[in-house]
């Protein structure tokens, strides 16, 4: 079989972080997480592939918690049935605005695709806001042949083979260039590259876009506001620092990432993470 994944192309710059998993050391003790790059043919819409494997003792459970990202995911799930979609193993998850919790048990496997912000909307024409905080059968968003190709995947296949199958299926959906989506990617890449940006006005100035244009792009493709995205990236950085053993004052940490009112920072952290920052960084 021709190795089409080695086609020459310039890799797009990152438009999403790999942060956000709460207490990643605990996750690693229960679940194997792997990631893989996507093929150049779909890299304009897809950030990366990821997979989860677990095999827990009978009766044991583990609550996996992840902070929200401004991205949609397409996944094939075996042993992780969700009530929203019933027995259908191929699902699409829209941008969540709250902490994303999944309880795992027994034995299971998931292969997923993390789209770039706005990538699913650009590739399929779906309006991102319609998927916000929702998990739906992929058949509600993707053509039947695409979903059928993904249903053939399972834990017996290597990550690379699963990734190639998904990439081939998604590549068939690629259409004409979308200038608005390209503009959105430039904005998100700028946000991600310059972490000193904490206000939307800074983004507008750096990207040469007006408030209405920026809001329109994010509403159509991402389903959340640019202000929300900036706040999530800041919180990803804070949690990453705490998980990495940050031992300084929480006031300094908050100020470093754009919060100049520690009480405001504590409220936002507690609302999103579920516990105050001081409690989160204490050993469990």
TORMARKE-439779 format. One record per residue (C-alpha): residue number from 1; residue in three letters; x, y, z. Coordinates in nm, 4 decimals, decimal comma. Layout:
// residues N
<titor><n>NUM</n><res>Ala</res><east>X</east><north>Y</north><up>Z</up></titor>
...
// end
This chain:
// residues 284
<titor><n>1</n><res>Unk</res><east>0,0000</east><north>0,0000</north><up>0,0000</up></titor>
<titor><n>2</n><res>Unk</res><east>0,1334</east><north>0,3420</north><up>-0,0903</up></titor>
<titor><n>3</n><res>Unk</res><east>0,2417</east><north>0,5431</north><up>0,2129</up></titor>
<titor><n>4</n><res>Unk</res><east>0,0456</east><north>0,8565</north><up>0,1317</up></titor>
<titor><n>5</n><res>Unk</res><east>0,1212</east><north>1,0033</north><up>0,4744</up></titor>
<titor><n>6</n><res>Unk</res><east>0,4702</east><north>1,0946</north><up>0,3526</up></titor>
<titor><n>7</n><res>Unk</res><east>0,3405</east><north>1,3308</north><up>0,0853</up></titor>
<titor><n>8</n><res>Unk</res><east>0,5425</east><north>1,6517</north><up>0,0831</up></titor>
<titor><n>9</n><res>Unk</res><east>0,3599</east><north>1,9443</north><up>0,2400</up></titor>
<titor><n>10</n><res>Unk</res><east>0,4328</east><north>2,2240</north><up>0,4790</up></titor>
<titor><n>11</n><res>Unk</res><east>0,2922</east><north>2,1357</north><up>0,8201</up></titor>
<titor><n>12</n><res>Unk</res><east>0,0501</east><north>2,4023</north><up>0,9475</up></titor>
<titor><n>13</n><res>Unk</res><east>0,1433</east><north>2,5762</north><up>1,2700</up></titor>
<titor><n>14</n><res>Unk</res><east>-0,0209</east><north>2,4458</north><up>1,5899</up></titor>
<titor><n>15</n><res>Unk</res><east>-0,3683</east><north>2,5847</north><up>1,6588</up></titor>
<titor><n>16</n><res>Unk</res><east>-0,4483</east><north>2,3897</north><up>1,9768</up></titor>
<titor><n>17</n><res>Unk</res><east>-0,2652</east><north>2,2959</north><up>2,2936</up></titor>
<titor><n>18</n><res>Unk</res><east>-0,2091</east><north>1,9489</north><up>2,4348</up></titor>
<titor><n>19</n><res>Unk</res><east>-0,2789</east><north>2,0790</north><up>2,7832</up></titor>
<titor><n>20</n><res>Unk</res><east>-0,5986</east><north>2,0525</north><up>2,9799</up></titor>
<titor><n>21</n><res>Unk</res><east>-0,5971</east><north>1,6964</north><up>3,1163</up></titor>
<titor><n>22</n><res>Unk</res><east>-0,6455</east><north>1,7326</north><up>3,4910</up></titor>
<titor><n>23</n><res>Unk</res><east>-0,3960</east><north>1,5409</north><up>3,7046</up></titor>
<titor><n>24</n><res>Unk</res><east>-0,2258</east><north>1,3743</north><up>3,4078</up></titor>
<titor><n>25</n><res>Unk</res><east>-0,0124</east><north>1,1509</north><up>3,6318</up></titor>
<titor><n>26</n><res>Unk</res><east>-0,3273</east><north>0,9919</north><up>3,7705</up></titor>
<titor><n>27</n><res>Unk</res><east>-0,4690</east><north>0,9444</north><up>3,4222</up></titor>
<titor><n>28</n><res>Unk</res><east>-0,1488</east><north>0,7697</north><up>3,3128</up></titor>
<titor><n>29</n><res>Unk</res><east>-0,1874</east><north>0,5228</north><up>3,5999</up></titor>
<titor><n>30</n><res>Unk</res><east>-0,5257</east><north>0,4119</north><up>3,4642</up></titor>
<titor><n>31</n><res>Unk</res><east>-0,5285</east><north>0,4874</north><up>3,0921</up></titor>
<titor><n>32</n><res>Unk</res><east>-0,2757</east><north>0,4727</north><up>2,8109</up></titor>
<titor><n>33</n><res>Unk</res><east>-0,2899</east><north>0,7902</north><up>2,6017</up></titor>
<titor><n>34</n><res>Unk</res><east>-0,1165</east><north>0,8019</north><up>2,2629</up></titor>
<titor><n>35</n><res>Unk</res><east>-0,1120</east><north>1,0675</north><up>1,9932</up></titor>
<titor><n>36</n><res>Unk</res><east>-0,0227</east><north>1,0576</north><up>1,6250</up></titor>
<titor><n>37</n><res>Unk</res><east>0,0081</east><north>1,3180</north><up>1,3491</up></titor>
<titor><n>38</n><res>Unk</res><east>-0,2439</east><north>1,3387</north><up>1,0694</up></titor>
<titor><n>39</n><res>Unk</res><east>-0,1763</east><north>1,3115</north><up>0,6968</up></titor>
<titor><n>40</n><res>Unk</res><east>-0,0830</east><north>1,6301</north><up>0,5085</up></titor>
<titor><n>41</n><res>Unk</res><east>-0,4019</east><north>1,5966</north><up>0,3047</up></titor>
<titor><n>42</n><res>Unk</res><east>-0,6177</east><north>1,6674</north><up>0,6101</up></titor>
<titor><n>43</n><res>Unk</res><east>-0,3781</east><north>1,8746</north><up>0,8217</up></titor>
<titor><n>44</n><res>Unk</res><east>-0,5594</east><north>2,1948</north><up>0,7287</up></titor>
<titor><n>45</n><res>Unk</res><east>-0,8593</east><north>2,0742</north><up>0,9303</up></titor>
<titor><n>46</n><res>Unk</res><east>-0,7163</east><north>1,8176</north><up>1,1731</up></titor>
<titor><n>47</n><res>Unk</res><east>-0,4738</east><north>1,8882</north><up>1,4585</up></titor>
<titor><n>48</n><res>Unk</res><east>-0,3834</east><north>1,5291</north><up>1,5503</up></titor>
<titor><n>49</n><res>Unk</res><east>-0,5059</east><north>1,1787</north><up>1,6261</up></titor>
<titor><n>50</n><res>Unk</res><east>-0,5282</east><north>1,0385</north><up>1,9785</up></titor>
<titor><n>51</n><res>Unk</res><east>-0,6121</east><north>0,7045</north><up>2,1320</up></titor>
<titor><n>52</n><res>Unk</res><east>-0,7018</east><north>0,5704</north><up>2,4755</up></titor>
<titor><n>53</n><res>Unk</res><east>-0,6653</east><north>0,2131</north><up>2,6041</up></titor>
<titor><n>54</n><res>Unk</res><east>-0,7661</east><north>0,0901</north><up>2,9477</up></titor>
<titor><n>55</n><res>Unk</res><east>-0,8178</east><north>-0,2379</north><up>3,1303</up></titor>
<titor><n>56</n><res>Unk</res><east>-0,9370</east><north>-0,1792</north><up>3,4865</up></titor>
<titor><n>57</n><res>Unk</res><east>-1,0024</east><north>-0,4408</north><up>3,7554</up></titor>
<titor><n>58</n><res>Unk</res><east>-1,3612</east><north>-0,5648</north><up>3,7825</up></titor>
<titor><n>59</n><res>Unk</res><east>-1,5714</east><north>-0,3081</north><up>3,9662</up></titor>
<titor><n>60</n><res>Unk</res><east>-1,3087</east><north>-0,0327</north><up>3,9438</up></titor>
<titor><n>61</n><res>Unk</res><east>-1,3822</east><north>0,3042</north><up>3,7821</up></titor>
<titor><n>62</n><res>Unk</res><east>-1,1819</east><north>0,6168</north><up>3,7043</up></titor>
<titor><n>63</n><res>Unk</res><east>-1,3149</east><north>0,9661</north><up>3,6376</up></titor>
<titor><n>64</n><res>Unk</res><east>-1,1167</east><north>1,1314</north><up>3,3587</up></titor>
<titor><n>65</n><res>Unk</res><east>-1,1505</east><north>1,5113</north><up>3,3576</up></titor>
<titor><n>66</n><res>Unk</res><east>-1,0327</east><north>1,7496</north><up>3,0874</up></titor>
<titor><n>67</n><res>Unk</res><east>-1,0603</east><north>2,1258</north><up>3,0603</up></titor>
<titor><n>68</n><res>Unk</res><east>-1,2520</east><north>2,2429</north><up>2,7549</up></titor>
<titor><n>69</n><res>Unk</res><east>-1,0735</east><north>2,3154</north><up>2,4277</up></titor>
<titor><n>70</n><res>Unk</res><east>-1,2093</east><north>2,5269</north><up>2,1405</up></titor>
<titor><n>71</n><res>Unk</res><east>-1,2106</east><north>2,2153</north><up>1,9241</up></titor>
<titor><n>72</n><res>Unk</res><east>-1,4455</east><north>1,9396</north><up>1,8102</up></titor>
<titor><n>73</n><res>Unk</res><east>-1,3554</east><north>1,5713</north><up>1,8212</up></titor>
<titor><n>74</n><res>Unk</res><east>-1,4531</east><north>1,2737</north><up>1,6075</up></titor>
<titor><n>75</n><res>Unk</res><east>-1,4100</east><north>0,9411</north><up>1,7850</up></titor>
<titor><n>76</n><res>Unk</res><east>-1,4648</east><north>0,5679</north><up>1,7550</up></titor>
<titor><n>77</n><res>Unk</res><east>-1,5436</east><north>0,4320</north><up>2,1024</up></titor>
<titor><n>78</n><res>Unk</res><east>-1,5395</east><north>0,0682</north><up>2,2125</up></titor>
<titor><n>79</n><res>Unk</res><east>-1,6338</east><north>0,0004</north><up>2,5727</up></titor>
<titor><n>80</n><res>Unk</res><east>-1,7205</east><north>0,3651</north><up>2,6375</up></titor>
<titor><n>81</n><res>Unk</res><east>-2,0878</east><north>0,3842</north><up>2,5426</up></titor>
<titor><n>82</n><res>Unk</res><east>-2,2416</east><north>0,7236</north><up>2,6103</up></titor>
<titor><n>83</n><res>Unk</res><east>-2,6095</east><north>0,7731</north><up>2,6841</up></titor>
<titor><n>84</n><res>Unk</res><east>-2,6379</east><north>1,0576</north><up>2,4324</up></titor>
<titor><n>85</n><res>Unk</res><east>-2,5607</east><north>0,8337</north><up>2,1340</up></titor>
<titor><n>86</n><res>Unk</res><east>-2,6625</east><north>0,4884</north><up>2,2518</up></titor>
<titor><n>87</n><res>Unk</res><east>-2,4771</east><north>0,1998</north><up>2,0920</up></titor>
<titor><n>88</n><res>Unk</res><east>-2,3335</east><north>0,3964</north><up>1,7990</up></titor>
<titor><n>89</n><res>Unk</res><east>-1,9517</east><north>0,3777</north><up>1,8378</up></titor>
<titor><n>90</n><res>Unk</res><east>-1,8729</east><north>0,6674</north><up>1,5988</up></titor>
<titor><n>91</n><res>Unk</res><east>-1,9498</east><north>1,0023</north><up>1,7583</up></titor>
<titor><n>92</n><res>Unk</res><east>-1,8832</east><north>1,3724</north><up>1,7193</up></titor>
<titor><n>93</n><res>Unk</res><east>-1,8290</east><north>1,5884</north><up>2,0266</up></titor>
<titor><n>94</n><res>Unk</res><east>-1,8721</east><north>1,9625</north><up>1,9894</up></titor>
<titor><n>95</n><res>Unk</res><east>-1,6833</east><north>2,2289</north><up>2,1807</up></titor>
<titor><n>96</n><res>Unk</res><east>-1,7604</east><north>2,1863</north><up>2,5529</up></titor>
<titor><n>97</n><res>Unk</res><east>-1,7828</east><north>2,5002</north><up>2,7626</up></titor>
<titor><n>98</n><res>Unk</res><east>-1,7485</east><north>2,3125</north><up>3,0921</up></titor>
<titor><n>99</n><res>Unk</res><east>-1,5068</east><north>2,0571</north><up>3,2324</up></titor>
<titor><n>100</n><res>Unk</res><east>-1,5412</east><north>1,7383</north><up>3,0288</up></titor>
<titor><n>101</n><res>Unk</res><east>-1,5823</east><north>1,4313</north><up>3,2517</up></titor>
<titor><n>102</n><res>Unk</res><east>-1,5917</east><north>1,0676</north><up>3,1418</up></titor>
<titor><n>103</n><res>Unk</res><east>-1,6133</east><north>0,7710</north><up>3,3790</up></titor>
<titor><n>104</n><res>Unk</res><east>-1,4263</east><north>0,4682</north><up>3,2480</up></titor>
<titor><n>105</n><res>Unk</res><east>-1,4656</east><north>0,1107</north><up>3,3674</up></titor>
<titor><n>106</n><res>Unk</res><east>-1,3818</east><north>-0,2440</north><up>3,2630</up></titor>
<titor><n>107</n><res>Unk</res><east>-1,1874</east><north>-0,2603</north><up>2,9352</up></titor>
<titor><n>108</n><res>Unk</res><east>-1,2101</east><north>-0,0081</north><up>2,6545</up></titor>
<titor><n>109</n><res>Unk</res><east>-1,0538</east><north>0,1682</north><up>2,3608</up></titor>
<titor><n>110</n><res>Unk</res><east>-1,1077</east><north>0,4970</north><up>2,1788</up></titor>
<titor><n>111</n><res>Unk</res><east>-0,9526</east><north>0,6377</north><up>1,8645</up></titor>
<titor><n>112</n><res>Unk</res><east>-1,0150</east><north>1,0068</north><up>1,8156</up></titor>
<titor><n>113</n><res>Unk</res><east>-0,9441</east><north>1,2962</north><up>1,5840</up></titor>
<titor><n>114</n><res>Unk</res><east>-0,8935</east><north>1,6393</north><up>1,7330</up></titor>
<titor><n>115</n><res>Unk</res><east>-0,9951</east><north>1,8955</north><up>1,4743</up></titor>
<titor><n>116</n><res>Unk</res><east>-0,8377</east><north>2,2359</north><up>1,4536</up></titor>
<titor><n>117</n><res>Unk</res><east>-1,0585</east><north>2,5129</north><up>1,5952</up></titor>
<titor><n>118</n><res>Unk</res><east>-1,3270</east><north>2,5510</north><up>1,3295</up></titor>
<titor><n>119</n><res>Unk</res><east>-1,1938</east><north>2,2526</north><up>1,1342</up></titor>
<titor><n>120</n><res>Unk</res><east>-1,5055</east><north>2,0380</north><up>1,1535</up></titor>
<titor><n>121</n><res>Unk</res><east>-1,7306</east><north>2,3273</north><up>1,0510</up></titor>
<titor><n>122</n><res>Unk</res><east>-1,5048</east><north>2,4149</north><up>0,7576</up></titor>
<titor><n>123</n><res>Unk</res><east>-1,4818</east><north>2,0543</north><up>0,6407</up></titor>
<titor><n>124</n><res>Unk</res><east>-1,8506</east><north>1,9613</north><up>0,6718</up></titor>
<titor><n>125</n><res>Unk</res><east>-2,0471</east><north>2,2865</north><up>0,6640</up></titor>
<titor><n>126</n><res>Unk</res><east>-2,2037</east><north>2,2217</north><up>1,0046</up></titor>
<titor><n>127</n><res>Unk</res><east>-2,2546</east><north>2,5309</north><up>1,2214</up></titor>
<titor><n>128</n><res>Unk</res><east>-2,0277</east><north>2,4953</north><up>1,5249</up></titor>
<titor><n>129</n><res>Unk</res><east>-2,2751</east><north>2,6562</north><up>1,7642</up></titor>
<titor><n>130</n><res>Unk</res><east>-2,5245</east><north>2,3766</north><up>1,6929</up></titor>
<titor><n>131</n><res>Unk</res><east>-2,2766</east><north>2,1241</north><up>1,8370</up></titor>
<titor><n>132</n><res>Unk</res><east>-2,1642</east><north>2,3214</north><up>2,1418</up></titor>
<titor><n>133</n><res>Unk</res><east>-2,1851</east><north>2,1086</north><up>2,4586</up></titor>
<titor><n>134</n><res>Unk</res><east>-2,3278</east><north>1,8171</north><up>2,2588</up></titor>
<titor><n>135</n><res>Unk</res><east>-2,2195</east><north>1,4664</north><up>2,1635</up></titor>
<titor><n>136</n><res>Unk</res><east>-2,4040</east><north>1,3276</north><up>1,8619</up></titor>
<titor><n>137</n><res>Unk</res><east>-2,3775</east><north>1,0237</north><up>1,6348</up></titor>
<titor><n>138</n><res>Unk</res><east>-2,1260</east><north>1,1046</north><up>1,3625</up></titor>
<titor><n>139</n><res>Unk</res><east>-2,3934</east><north>1,0074</north><up>1,1085</up></titor>
<titor><n>140</n><res>Unk</res><east>-2,5694</east><north>1,3348</north><up>1,1958</up></titor>
<titor><n>141</n><res>Unk</res><east>-2,2691</east><north>1,5308</north><up>1,0689</up></titor>
<titor><n>142</n><res>Unk</res><east>-2,0701</east><north>1,3131</north><up>0,8273</up></titor>
<titor><n>143</n><res>Unk</res><east>-2,1690</east><north>1,1209</north><up>0,5122</up></titor>
<titor><n>144</n><res>Unk</res><east>-2,2648</east><north>0,7549</north><up>0,5556</up></titor>
<titor><n>145</n><res>Unk</res><east>-1,9575</east><north>0,6159</north><up>0,3679</up></titor>
<titor><n>146</n><res>Unk</res><east>-1,7246</east><north>0,8148</north><up>0,5953</up></titor>
<titor><n>147</n><res>Unk</res><east>-1,8928</east><north>0,6832</north><up>0,9095</up></titor>
<titor><n>148</n><res>Unk</res><east>-1,8959</east><north>0,3267</north><up>0,7723</up></titor>
<titor><n>149</n><res>Unk</res><east>-1,5193</east><north>0,3384</north><up>0,7195</up></titor>
<titor><n>150</n><res>Unk</res><east>-1,4697</east><north>0,4433</north><up>1,0815</up></titor>
<titor><n>151</n><res>Unk</res><east>-1,7008</east><north>0,1747</north><up>1,2195</up></titor>
<titor><n>152</n><res>Unk</res><east>-1,4506</east><north>-0,0849</north><up>1,0957</up></titor>
<titor><n>153</n><res>Unk</res><east>-1,1898</east><north>0,0376</north><up>1,3459</up></titor>
<titor><n>154</n><res>Unk</res><east>-1,1175</east><north>-0,1353</north><up>1,6744</up></titor>
<titor><n>155</n><res>Unk</res><east>-0,8515</east><north>-0,2001</north><up>1,9392</up></titor>
<titor><n>156</n><res>Unk</res><east>-0,6968</east><north>-0,4814</north><up>1,7364</up></titor>
<titor><n>157</n><res>Unk</res><east>-0,5602</east><north>-0,2297</north><up>1,4838</up></titor>
<titor><n>158</n><res>Unk</res><east>-0,2405</east><north>-0,0281</north><up>1,5412</up></titor>
<titor><n>159</n><res>Unk</res><east>-0,2735</east><north>0,3454</north><up>1,5986</up></titor>
<titor><n>160</n><res>Unk</res><east>-0,1048</east><north>0,4187</north><up>1,2656</up></titor>
<titor><n>161</n><res>Unk</res><east>-0,3534</east><north>0,2048</north><up>1,0720</up></titor>
<titor><n>162</n><res>Unk</res><east>-0,6498</east><north>0,3646</north><up>1,2440</up></titor>
<titor><n>163</n><res>Unk</res><east>-0,5111</east><north>0,7111</north><up>1,1748</up></titor>
<titor><n>164</n><res>Unk</res><east>-0,4603</east><north>0,6322</north><up>0,8076</up></titor>
<titor><n>165</n><res>Unk</res><east>-0,8137</east><north>0,4976</north><up>0,7710</up></titor>
<titor><n>166</n><res>Unk</res><east>-0,9627</east><north>0,8081</north><up>0,9314</up></titor>
<titor><n>167</n><res>Unk</res><east>-0,7429</east><north>1,0402</north><up>0,7254</up></titor>
<titor><n>168</n><res>Unk</res><east>-0,8487</east><north>0,8725</north><up>0,4022</up></titor>
<titor><n>169</n><res>Unk</res><east>-1,2137</east><north>0,9000</north><up>0,4980</up></titor>
<titor><n>170</n><res>Unk</res><east>-1,1874</east><north>1,2686</north><up>0,5882</up></titor>
<titor><n>171</n><res>Unk</res><east>-0,9748</east><north>1,3581</north><up>0,2869</up></titor>
<titor><n>172</n><res>Unk</res><east>-1,2686</east><north>1,2707</north><up>0,0655</up></titor>
<titor><n>173</n><res>Unk</res><east>-1,4655</east><north>1,5579</north><up>0,2217</up></titor>
<titor><n>174</n><res>Unk</res><east>-1,2130</east><north>1,8284</north><up>0,1334</up></titor>
<titor><n>175</n><res>Unk</res><east>-1,3610</east><north>2,1000</north><up>-0,0854</up></titor>
<titor><n>176</n><res>Unk</res><east>-1,2734</east><north>2,4436</north><up>-0,2136</up></titor>
<titor><n>177</n><res>Unk</res><east>-1,0577</east><north>2,6888</north><up>-0,0222</up></titor>
<titor><n>178</n><res>Unk</res><east>-1,2369</east><north>2,8787</north><up>0,2540</up></titor>
<titor><n>179</n><res>Unk</res><east>-1,0872</east><north>3,2236</north><up>0,3084</up></titor>
<titor><n>180</n><res>Unk</res><east>-1,2848</east><north>3,2865</north><up>0,6269</up></titor>
<titor><n>181</n><res>Unk</res><east>-1,1640</east><north>2,9627</north><up>0,7828</up></titor>
<titor><n>182</n><res>Unk</res><east>-0,8066</east><north>3,0462</north><up>0,6827</up></titor>
<titor><n>183</n><res>Unk</res><east>-0,8457</east><north>3,3823</north><up>0,8567</up></titor>
<titor><n>184</n><res>Unk</res><east>-0,9739</east><north>3,2089</north><up>1,1687</up></titor>
<titor><n>185</n><res>Unk</res><east>-0,6745</east><north>2,9746</north><up>1,1768</up></titor>
<titor><n>186</n><res>Unk</res><east>-0,4395</east><north>3,2734</north><up>1,1543</up></titor>
<titor><n>187</n><res>Unk</res><east>-0,6132</east><north>3,4342</north><up>1,4518</up></titor>
<titor><n>188</n><res>Unk</res><east>-0,6021</east><north>3,1202</north><up>1,6660</up></titor>
<titor><n>189</n><res>Unk</res><east>-0,2372</east><north>3,0551</north><up>1,5784</up></titor>
<titor><n>190</n><res>Unk</res><east>-0,1568</east><north>3,4117</north><up>1,6847</up></titor>
<titor><n>191</n><res>Unk</res><east>-0,3393</east><north>3,3631</north><up>2,0156</up></titor>
<titor><n>192</n><res>Unk</res><east>-0,1507</east><north>3,0436</north><up>2,0816</up></titor>
<titor><n>193</n><res>Unk</res><east>0,1918</east><north>3,1786</north><up>1,9851</up></titor>
<titor><n>194</n><res>Unk</res><east>0,1716</east><north>3,4983</north><up>2,1916</up></titor>
<titor><n>195</n><res>Unk</res><east>0,0578</east><north>3,4096</north><up>2,5412</up></titor>
<titor><n>196</n><res>Unk</res><east>0,0882</east><north>3,7718</north><up>2,6538</up></titor>
<titor><n>197</n><res>Unk</res><east>-0,2453</east><north>3,8311</north><up>2,4791</up></titor>
<titor><n>198</n><res>Unk</res><east>-0,5121</east><north>3,8365</north><up>2,7487</up></titor>
<titor><n>199</n><res>Unk</res><east>-0,7638</east><north>4,0781</north><up>2,5938</up></titor>
<titor><n>200</n><res>Unk</res><east>-0,9577</east><north>4,0524</north><up>2,2689</up></titor>
<titor><n>201</n><res>Unk</res><east>-0,8496</east><north>4,4056</north><up>2,1753</up></titor>
<titor><n>202</n><res>Unk</res><east>-0,4904</east><north>4,2814</north><up>2,1586</up></titor>
<titor><n>203</n><res>Unk</res><east>-0,5946</east><north>4,0063</north><up>1,9182</up></titor>
<titor><n>204</n><res>Unk</res><east>-0,7851</east><north>4,2508</north><up>1,6994</up></titor>
<titor><n>205</n><res>Unk</res><east>-0,4837</east><north>4,4804</north><up>1,6786</up></titor>
<titor><n>206</n><res>Unk</res><east>-0,2383</east><north>4,1995</north><up>1,6025</up></titor>
<titor><n>207</n><res>Unk</res><east>-0,4591</east><north>4,0424</north><up>1,3344</up></titor>
<titor><n>208</n><res>Unk</res><east>-0,6032</east><north>4,3577</north><up>1,1811</up></titor>
<titor><n>209</n><res>Unk</res><east>-0,9650</east><north>4,2519</north><up>1,2391</up></titor>
<titor><n>210</n><res>Unk</res><east>-1,2559</east><north>4,4478</north><up>1,3811</up></titor>
<titor><n>211</n><res>Unk</res><east>-1,4655</east><north>4,3293</north><up>1,6730</up></titor>
<titor><n>212</n><res>Unk</res><east>-1,7638</east><north>4,2226</north><up>1,4620</up></titor>
<titor><n>213</n><res>Unk</res><east>-1,5527</east><north>4,0358</north><up>1,2075</up></titor>
<titor><n>214</n><res>Unk</res><east>-1,3725</east><north>3,8460</north><up>1,4816</up></titor>
<titor><n>215</n><res>Unk</res><east>-1,6933</east><north>3,7574</north><up>1,6626</up></titor>
<titor><n>216</n><res>Unk</res><east>-1,8525</east><north>3,6410</north><up>1,3382</up></titor>
<titor><n>217</n><res>Unk</res><east>-1,5635</east><north>3,4087</north><up>1,2566</up></titor>
<titor><n>218</n><res>Unk</res><east>-1,5666</east><north>3,2479</north><up>1,5998</up></titor>
<titor><n>219</n><res>Unk</res><east>-1,9448</east><north>3,2140</north><up>1,6147</up></titor>
<titor><n>220</n><res>Unk</res><east>-1,9600</east><north>3,0432</north><up>1,2746</up></titor>
<titor><n>221</n><res>Unk</res><east>-1,6628</east><north>2,8089</north><up>1,2982</up></titor>
<titor><n>222</n><res>Unk</res><east>-1,5817</east><north>2,7568</north><up>1,6673</up></titor>
<titor><n>223</n><res>Unk</res><east>-1,9150</east><north>2,8151</north><up>1,8415</up></titor>
<titor><n>224</n><res>Unk</res><east>-1,7669</east><north>3,0184</north><up>2,1269</up></titor>
<titor><n>225</n><res>Unk</res><east>-1,6317</east><north>3,3728</north><up>2,1555</up></titor>
<titor><n>226</n><res>Unk</res><east>-1,2679</east><north>3,4791</north><up>2,1103</up></titor>
<titor><n>227</n><res>Unk</res><east>-1,2731</east><north>3,5999</north><up>2,4718</up></titor>
<titor><n>228</n><res>Unk</res><east>-1,3696</east><north>3,2496</north><up>2,5838</up></titor>
<titor><n>229</n><res>Unk</res><east>-1,0829</east><north>3,0963</north><up>2,3839</up></titor>
<titor><n>230</n><res>Unk</res><east>-0,8270</east><north>3,3340</north><up>2,5336</up></titor>
<titor><n>231</n><res>Unk</res><east>-0,9517</east><north>3,2530</north><up>2,8833</up></titor>
<titor><n>232</n><res>Unk</res><east>-0,9304</east><north>2,8766</north><up>2,8219</up></titor>
<titor><n>233</n><res>Unk</res><east>-0,5738</east><north>2,8976</north><up>2,6931</up></titor>
<titor><n>234</n><res>Unk</res><east>-0,4764</east><north>3,0961</north><up>3,0034</up></titor>
<titor><n>235</n><res>Unk</res><east>-0,6366</east><north>2,8362</north><up>3,2286</up></titor>
<titor><n>236</n><res>Unk</res><east>-0,4610</east><north>2,5552</north><up>3,0406</up></titor>
<titor><n>237</n><res>Unk</res><east>-0,1309</east><north>2,7273</north><up>3,1166</up></titor>
<titor><n>238</n><res>Unk</res><east>-0,2159</east><north>2,7691</north><up>3,4852</up></titor>
<titor><n>239</n><res>Unk</res><east>-0,3149</east><north>2,4044</north><up>3,5306</up></titor>
<titor><n>240</n><res>Unk</res><east>-0,0076</east><north>2,2884</north><up>3,3402</up></titor>
<titor><n>241</n><res>Unk</res><east>0,2102</east><north>2,4917</north><up>3,5770</up></titor>
<titor><n>242</n><res>Unk</res><east>0,0391</east><north>2,3444</north><up>3,8838</up></titor>
<titor><n>243</n><res>Unk</res><east>0,0629</east><north>1,9892</north><up>3,7496</up></titor>
<titor><n>244</n><res>Unk</res><east>0,4291</east><north>2,0560</north><up>3,6773</up></titor>
<titor><n>245</n><res>Unk</res><east>0,4987</east><north>2,1328</north><up>4,0438</up></titor>
<titor><n>246</n><res>Unk</res><east>0,4724</east><north>2,5128</north><up>4,0520</up></titor>
<titor><n>247</n><res>Unk</res><east>0,5631</east><north>2,6116</north><up>4,4082</up></titor>
<titor><n>248</n><res>Unk</res><east>0,5309</east><north>2,9907</north><up>4,3962</up></titor>
<titor><n>249</n><res>Unk</res><east>0,2460</east><north>3,2029</north><up>4,5222</up></titor>
<titor><n>250</n><res>Unk</res><east>-0,0920</east><north>3,1688</north><up>4,3571</up></titor>
<titor><n>251</n><res>Unk</res><east>-0,1140</east><north>3,5480</north><up>4,3336</up></titor>
<titor><n>252</n><res>Unk</res><east>0,2032</east><north>3,5522</north><up>4,1225</up></titor>
<titor><n>253</n><res>Unk</res><east>0,0751</east><north>3,2676</north><up>3,9075</up></titor>
<titor><n>254</n><res>Unk</res><east>-0,2529</east><north>3,4482</north><up>3,8483</up></titor>
<titor><n>255</n><res>Unk</res><east>-0,0805</east><north>3,7750</north><up>3,7590</up></titor>
<titor><n>256</n><res>Unk</res><east>0,1616</east><north>3,6003</north><up>3,5248</up></titor>
<titor><n>257</n><res>Unk</res><east>-0,1314</east><north>3,4715</north><up>3,3218</up></titor>
<titor><n>258</n><res>Unk</res><east>-0,3342</east><north>3,7890</north><up>3,3106</up></titor>
<titor><n>259</n><res>Unk</res><east>-0,5436</east><north>3,7912</north><up>3,6279</up></titor>
<titor><n>260</n><res>Unk</res><east>-0,4785</east><north>4,0973</north><up>3,8421</up></titor>
<titor><n>261</n><res>Unk</res><east>-0,7544</east><north>4,0182</north><up>4,0895</up></titor>
<titor><n>262</n><res>Unk</res><east>-0,6739</east><north>3,6956</north><up>4,2756</up></titor>
<titor><n>263</n><res>Unk</res><east>-1,0327</east><north>3,6565</north><up>4,3963</up></titor>
<titor><n>264</n><res>Unk</res><east>-1,1519</east><north>3,6659</north><up>4,0334</up></titor>
<titor><n>265</n><res>Unk</res><east>-0,8875</east><north>3,4110</north><up>3,9374</up></titor>
<titor><n>266</n><res>Unk</res><east>-0,9879</east><north>3,1794</north><up>4,2215</up></titor>
<titor><n>267</n><res>Unk</res><east>-1,3561</east><north>3,1969</north><up>4,1246</up></titor>
<titor><n>268</n><res>Unk</res><east>-1,2851</east><north>3,1214</north><up>3,7579</up></titor>
<titor><n>269</n><res>Unk</res><east>-1,0476</east><north>2,8373</north><up>3,8453</up></titor>
<titor><n>270</n><res>Unk</res><east>-1,2917</east><north>2,6807</north><up>4,0911</up></titor>
<titor><n>271</n><res>Unk</res><east>-1,5850</east><north>2,7072</north><up>3,8507</up></titor>
<titor><n>272</n><res>Unk</res><east>-1,3946</east><north>2,5406</north><up>3,5677</up></titor>
<titor><n>273</n><res>Unk</res><east>-1,1721</east><north>2,2895</north><up>3,7503</up></titor>
<titor><n>274</n><res>Unk</res><east>-1,4083</east><north>2,2047</north><up>4,0341</up></titor>
<titor><n>275</n><res>Unk</res><east>-1,1820</east><north>2,2886</north><up>4,3310</up></titor>
<titor><n>276</n><res>Unk</res><east>-0,9867</east><north>2,6032</north><up>4,4330</up></titor>
<titor><n>277</n><res>Unk</res><east>-0,6295</east><north>2,6308</north><up>4,2996</up></titor>
<titor><n>278</n><res>Unk</res><east>-0,4794</east><north>2,5807</north><up>4,6446</up></titor>
<titor><n>279</n><res>Unk</res><east>-0,6636</east><north>2,2534</north><up>4,6867</up></titor>
<titor><n>280</n><res>Unk</res><east>-0,5835</east><north>2,1388</north><up>4,3333</up></titor>
<titor><n>281</n><res>Unk</res><east>-0,2092</east><north>2,1645</north><up>4,3813</up></titor>
<titor><n>282</n><res>Unk</res><east>-0,2086</east><north>1,9700</north><up>4,7077</up></titor>
<titor><n>283</n><res>Unk</res><east>-0,1078</east><north>1,6039</north><up>4,6625</up></titor>
<titor><n>284</n><res>Unk</res><east>-0,4040</east><north>1,3671</north><up>4,6417</up></titor>
// end
